[in-house]
Amino acid sequence: MPPLSDKPELDQLARELRAAVLAGDHARANRVVLEYGVAASQYWATLSAIDRAASPLPKLARELLAWARGMTIVQRTIAGEQLAAVQRTRRYRQESLLGRAQPSSVRLRA
């Protein structure tokens, strides 16, 4: 995302949000999103109507939040798949410890 050269605080918050999302720190990401919203609102309030019309802030904010949402969805999907794999492994392990044969999903025809 291109920087808003006249508002480094928003740039720093955007970097913090990206770092929090990539780290999977959802509590921190939520906090930073709220801070970003407040800072963006305050900055927006200082702009004249002409400056608002030319400002890249709305587009940059939409792109940032869409990226954060998309990454969060991907991370949740990956975590769900990992959890399912762990649960399958645990079930197979328990069954092998109990001496039960695994029912096969593959059926052979003679």
Secondary structure, 3 states (H helix, E strand, C coil): CCCCCCCHHHHHHHHHHHHHHHHCCHHHHHHHHHHHHHHHHHHHHHCCHHHHHHCCHHHHHHHHHHHHHHHHHHHHHHHHHHHHHHHHHHHHHHHHHCCCCCCCCCCCCC
